[in-house]
Amino acid sequence: MLESVVVGQSPLSGADGHRWSLISTIPQQPSASLLWLPALGVAARNYLPFAHALAAQGVAVFVHEWRGNGSSSLRAGRDSDWGYRELLLEDIPLSDDAVAAALPGVPRIIGGHSLGGQMAGMQLGLAALRNDPLMPRSLWLAASGAPYWRAWPMPRRIAMPMIYRFLPWLAQVNGALPGKRIGFGGNEARSLIRDWALTALSGRYAARGIEADMEAGMAQADVEIRAAIMDSDWLVPRASLDFLLSKLPRSRAETVVLRESDLGTRADHFSWLKQPEAVAKALLR
């Protein structure tokens, strides 16, 4: 079926001049469209195998690009900063509109990996507050959960608050988080790390510059959720996913735990990207 899949890149540009490309894999007769949001520091192109696996089963996949990664025209630094406000209110809506315009009338899904899954949930919350009739009706998650420190098992839980305070400080001192150097994410904007750490410490989704009550919106969202979690993913323990799902109490969730024997590779946070068939199958069930 891959011969009938069209792969493309659509250039998008925001009001503040930020430019990026929306990657798409579209089968001839798509049964649904999926806007996929990457993990922190992961470029959109890394999800092409996953997109092909879903497109081969009839789902059109559009992979968003975060600011500072891949095709983005920006790179985080002392003179280039952004946070959740820019991602949620400016960038993701443009990619979402492009998906709706490309495949009007096709059932819509939003989802993501790690931070991308959280962003998808927040985006649904904002759409619910607007009573948006075009909001996606399904949420797909892969290796995604809220970073709230209490969701970690002991003894790691003890160290998490300290880490969540240290990373924003490091980003502020350097002008951006040197993620590639320390092995966490990419080179990330300091306000993005500040907003992420706020949720990690408080357990609430909120950010500077976003006046809407995202928690209230997520509580109103009524969608179908499918989640795949990796058995040996220390970055997203099961309690982390459960805490994220608790933010969406009106939604119906199905969760599959994937092990190494299911995946054909390590059941950790990133290995599935190169062998995504089991994750695609779990989400398509």
C-alpha positions as a printed NumPy array, in Angstrom:
array([[  0.   ,   0.   ,   0.   ],
       [  2.968,   2.338,   0.426],
       [  3.024,   2.893,  -3.339],
       [ -0.312,   4.757,  -2.995],
       [  0.868,   6.991,  -0.144],
       [  1.77 ,  10.573,  -1.025],
       [  4.577,  12.062,   1.082],
       [  4.852,  15.81 ,   1.173],
       [  5.977,  18.894,   3.086],
       [  3.805,  21.975,   3.407],
       [  5.589,  25.24 ,   4.3  ],
       [  3.834,  27.163,   7.083],
       [  4.546,  30.599,   8.492],
       [  3.317,  32.185,  11.705],
       [  2.395,  35.789,  12.448],
       [  5.737,  36.355,  14.181],
       [  7.704,  35.134,  11.164],
       [  8.433,  31.627,  12.393],
       [  8.567,  29.183,   9.474],
       [  8.439,  25.391,   9.429],
       [  7.327,  22.466,   7.257],
       [  4.414,  20.164,   8.055],
       [  5.336,  16.639,   6.937],
       [  2.463,  14.563,   5.56 ],
       [  1.927,  10.94 ,   4.528],
       [ -1.481,  10.624,   2.886],
       [ -2.98 ,   7.37 ,   1.53 ],
       [ -5.327,   7.49 ,  -1.441],
       [ -8.49 ,   7.012,   0.62 ],
       [ -7.737,   8.071,   4.195],
       [-10.1  ,   6.857,   6.893],
       [ -8.853,   9.496,   9.343],
       [ -6.237,  12.214,   9.734],
       [ -3.742,  12.423,  12.59 ],
       [ -1.849,  15.55 ,  13.623],
       [  1.187,  14.193,  15.461],
       [  3.23 ,  16.271,  17.902],
       [  6.834,  15.135,  18.57 ],
       [  8.663,  14.642,  21.831],
       [ 10.816,  17.413,  23.263],
       [ 13.879,  17.976,  21.087],
       [ 12.89 ,  15.433,  18.407],
       [ 12.674,  16.618,  14.787],
       [  9.569,  15.735,  12.787],
       [ 11.484,  13.634,  10.238],
       [ 12.193,  11.017,  12.922],
       [  8.512,  10.049,  12.852],
       [  8.422,   9.159,   9.152],
       [  8.588,   5.373,   9.796],
       [  5.679,   5.739,  12.243],
       [  3.746,   7.854,   9.751],
       [  4.3  ,   5.266,   7.01 ],
       [  3.128,   2.458,   9.3  ],
       [ -0.143,   4.292,   9.961],
       [ -0.596,   5.467,   6.367],
       [ -0.255,   1.865,   5.186],
       [ -3.382,   1.189,   7.253],
       [ -5.315,   4.146,   5.877],
       [ -4.544,   6.929,   8.374],
       [ -3.178,  10.177,   6.938],
       [ -0.43 ,  11.479,   9.24 ],
       [  0.761,  15.065,   9.522],
       [  3.847,  15.591,  11.703],
       [  4.237,  19.013,  13.312],
       [  7.67 ,  20.579,  13.81 ],
       [  8.557,  22.231,  17.118],
       [ 10.258,  25.598,  17.197],
       [ 13.99 ,  25.109,  17.34 ],
       [ 14.034,  21.691,  15.644],
       [ 14.409,  20.309,  12.146],
       [ 12.752,  22.518,   9.545],
       [ 12.006,  25.323,  12.041],
       [ 13.544,  28.668,  11.084],
       [ 14.35 ,  29.363,  14.746],
       [ 16.955,  28.072,  17.153],
       [ 16.774,  28.637,  20.893],
       [ 19.276,  31.085,  22.346],
       [ 19.711,  34.135,  24.486],
       [ 18.028,  36.282,  21.83 ],
       [ 15.474,  33.686,  20.717],
       [ 13.003,  32.464,  23.316],
       [  9.505,  31.002,  23.43 ],
       [  7.24 ,  28.996,  25.702],
       [  3.948,  27.137,  25.744],
       [  2.076,  30.264,  24.62 ],
       [  3.811,  30.37 ,  21.228],
       [  3.464,  26.628,  20.699],
       [ -0.179,  26.309,  21.769],
       [ -1.643,  29.594,  20.542],
       [  0.401,  30.232,  17.4  ],
       [  2.162,  27.189,  15.914],
       [ -0.033,  24.138,  16.571],
       [ -3.253,  25.883,  15.44 ],
       [ -1.658,  26.644,  12.06 ],
       [ -0.654,  23.017,  11.577],
       [ -4.113,  21.934,  12.746],
       [ -5.795,  24.275,  10.264],
       [ -3.576,  22.896,   7.479],
       [ -4.704,  19.35 ,   8.301],
       [ -8.382,  20.348,   8.293],
       [ -7.955,  22.133,   4.961],
       [ -6.07 ,  19.24 ,   3.362],
       [ -8.684,  16.607,   4.258],
       [-12.038,  18.283,   4.938],
       [-14.704,  15.985,   6.32 ],
       [-12.26 ,  13.238,   7.323],
       [-12.427,  12.168,  11.008],
       [ -9.694,  13.952,  12.913],
       [ -7.247,  12.719,  15.54 ],
       [ -4.576,  14.606,  17.458],
       [ -1.787,  12.925,  19.358],
       [  1.827,  12.885,  20.292],
       [  4.892,  11.356,  21.829],
       [  5.996,  12.4  ,  25.319],
       [  5.632,  16.214,  25.596],
       [  3.728,  16.075,  22.317],
       [  0.984,  14.022,  23.945],
       [  0.659,  16.576,  26.723],
       [  0.498,  19.394,  24.185],
       [ -2.21 ,  17.5  ,  22.293],
       [ -4.236,  17.236,  25.502],
       [ -3.802,  20.951,  26.215],
       [ -4.801,  21.778,  22.641],
       [ -7.989,  19.749,  23.083],
       [ -8.661,  21.656,  26.3  ],
       [ -8.327,  24.999,  24.538],
       [-10.605,  23.783,  21.739],
       [-13.197,  22.605,  24.268],
       [-13.224,  26.042,  25.916],
       [-13.935,  27.581,  22.493],
       [-16.631,  24.982,  21.739],
       [-14.75 ,  24.392,  18.486],
       [-16.956,  22.195,  16.258],
       [-13.914,  21.068,  14.265],
       [-11.865,  19.861,  17.235],
       [-10.424,  16.334,  16.907],
       [-12.535,  13.651,  18.53 ],
       [ -9.71 ,  11.266,  19.337],
       [ -6.415,  11.562,  21.219],
       [ -3.565,   9.131,  20.575],
       [ -0.621,   8.91 ,  22.961],
       [  2.696,   7.074,  22.676],
       [  5.126,   7.03 ,  25.624],
       [  3.382,  10.093,  27.012],
       [  2.416,  11.226,  30.485],
       [  2.461,  14.244,  32.757],
       [  5.852,  15.011,  34.349],
       [  4.357,  15.673,  37.818],
       [  6.975,  14.71 ,  40.381],
       [  4.554,  12.755,  42.556],
       [  3.878,  10.393,  39.639],
       [  7.383,   8.94 ,  39.918],
       [  7.979,   5.838,  42.021],
       [ 10.396,   5.891,  44.908],
       [ 13.297,   6.486,  45.213],
       [ 13.439,   8.582,  42.011],
       [ 10.556,  10.719,  43.262],
       [ 12.822,  12.258,  45.897],
       [ 15.163,  13.759,  43.289],
       [ 12.577,  15.023,  40.799],
       [ 11.716,  18.408,  42.413],
       [ 15.397,  19.279,  42.527],
       [ 15.809,  18.386,  38.847],
       [ 12.74 ,  20.418,  37.892],
       [ 14.218,  23.471,  39.608],
       [ 17.719,  22.95 ,  38.264],
       [ 16.825,  22.689,  34.559],
       [ 15.055,  26.089,  34.326],
       [ 17.957,  27.667,  36.212],
       [ 20.437,  26.09 ,  33.794],
       [ 18.409,  27.312,  30.806],
       [ 18.255,  30.826,  32.227],
       [ 21.989,  30.979,  32.901],
       [ 22.885,  29.678,  29.427],
       [ 20.187,  31.525,  27.503],
       [ 18.743,  28.137,  26.48 ],
       [ 18.807,  24.613,  27.889],
       [ 21.908,  22.822,  26.503],
       [ 19.891,  19.645,  26.14 ],
       [ 22.159,  17.926,  23.641],
       [ 25.082,  18.401,  25.99 ],
       [ 23.304,  17.055,  29.092],
       [ 21.33 ,  14.324,  27.321],
       [ 17.816,  15.688,  27.811],
       [ 15.868,  17.041,  24.852],
       [ 17.523,  19.328,  22.349],
       [ 18.728,  22.88 ,  22.81 ],
       [ 15.492,  24.169,  24.319],
       [ 14.114,  27.671,  24.851],
       [ 14.318,  28.781,  28.463],
       [ 10.631,  29.806,  28.695],
       [  9.603,  26.419,  27.328],
       [ 11.591,  24.696,  30.07 ],
       [ 10.133,  27.085,  32.644],
       [  6.565,  26.234,  31.597],
       [  7.304,  22.503,  31.5  ],
       [  8.869,  22.616,  34.971],
       [  5.876,  24.535,  36.331],
       [  3.609,  21.618,  35.459],
       [  6.173,  19.131,  36.749],
       [  6.253,  20.834,  40.166],
       [  2.599,  21.841,  40.521],
       [  0.789,  19.138,  38.593],
       [ -1.228,  21.806,  36.734],
       [ -1.229,  22.828,  33.079],
       [ -0.799,  26.588,  32.889],
       [  1.697,  28.947,  31.281],
       [  2.652,  32.597,  31.178],
       [  0.689,  34.397,  28.469],
       [ -2.166,  31.86 ,  28.33 ],
       [ -5.199,  33.327,  30.095],
       [ -7.507,  30.379,  29.351],
       [ -7.94 ,  27.761,  32.083],
       [ -6.47 ,  24.755,  30.286],
       [ -7.258,  22.464,  33.218],
       [-10.953,  23.366,  32.976],
       [-10.883,  22.851,  29.223],
       [ -9.261,  19.436,  29.477],
       [-11.91 ,  18.456,  32.041],
       [-14.6  ,  19.384,  29.491],
       [-13.04 ,  17.577,  26.524],
       [-14.997,  14.5  ,  25.46 ],
       [-12.795,  12.364,  23.221],
       [-11.729,   8.778,  22.721],
       [ -8.175,   8.133,  23.943],
       [ -5.821,   5.371,  22.876],
       [ -2.496,   5.191,  24.667],
       [  0.573,   2.994,  24.222],
       [  3.099,   2.935,  27.05 ],
       [  6.471,   1.192,  27.04 ],
       [  7.182,  -1.333,  29.76 ],
       [ 10.749,  -0.125,  30.497],
       [ 10.272,   3.613,  29.935],
       [ 11.572,   5.265,  33.086],
       [ 10.773,   8.707,  31.651],
       [  7.05 ,   7.873,  31.576],
       [  6.065,   5.504,  34.389],
       [  2.485,   4.211,  34.299],
       [  1.463,   6.623,  37.075],
       [  2.605,   9.501,  34.839],
       [  0.225,   8.429,  32.071],
       [ -2.572,   7.858,  34.573],
       [ -2.086,  11.364,  35.966],
       [ -2.331,  12.844,  32.461],
       [ -5.491,  10.832,  31.763],
       [ -7.013,  12.072,  35.027],
       [ -7.036,  15.548,  33.486],
       [ -9.549,  14.284,  30.891],
       [-12.254,  12.681,  33.076],
       [-15.026,  12.818,  30.446],
       [-12.926,  10.926,  27.909],
       [-12.786,   7.183,  27.441],
       [ -9.268,   5.763,  27.511],
       [ -7.776,   2.45 ,  26.407],
       [ -4.152,   1.737,  27.344],
       [ -1.801,  -0.928,  26.018],
       [  1.525,  -1.708,  27.722],
       [  4.116,  -2.779,  25.133],
       [  7.064,  -4.98 ,  26.08 ],
       [ 10.291,  -5.748,  24.284],
       [  8.754,  -8.915,  22.843],
       [  5.918,  -6.843,  21.343],
       [  8.137,  -4.127,  19.902],
       [ 11.081,  -6.165,  18.635],
       [ 13.34 ,  -3.6  ,  20.299],
       [ 13.887,  -2.067,  23.73 ],
       [ 10.65 ,  -0.998,  25.415],
       [ 11.987,   2.441,  26.324],
       [ 11.124,   6.022,  25.479],
       [ 12.696,   6.294,  22.015],
       [ 13.661,   2.9  ,  20.539],
       [ 10.184,   2.313,  19.097],
       [ 10.692,   5.204,  16.653],
       [ 12.835,   2.968,  14.434],
       [ 10.479,  -0.022,  14.744],
       [  7.058,   1.607,  15.147],
       [  4.799,  -1.137,  13.819],
       [  3.689,  -2.392,  17.257],
       [  2.885,   1.122,  18.439],
       [  0.924,   1.831,  15.25 ],
       [ -0.974,  -1.435,  15.696],
       [ -1.774,  -0.611,  19.325],
       [ -3.178,   2.788,  18.378],
       [ -5.165,   1.377,  15.454],
       [ -6.784,  -1.418,  17.459]])
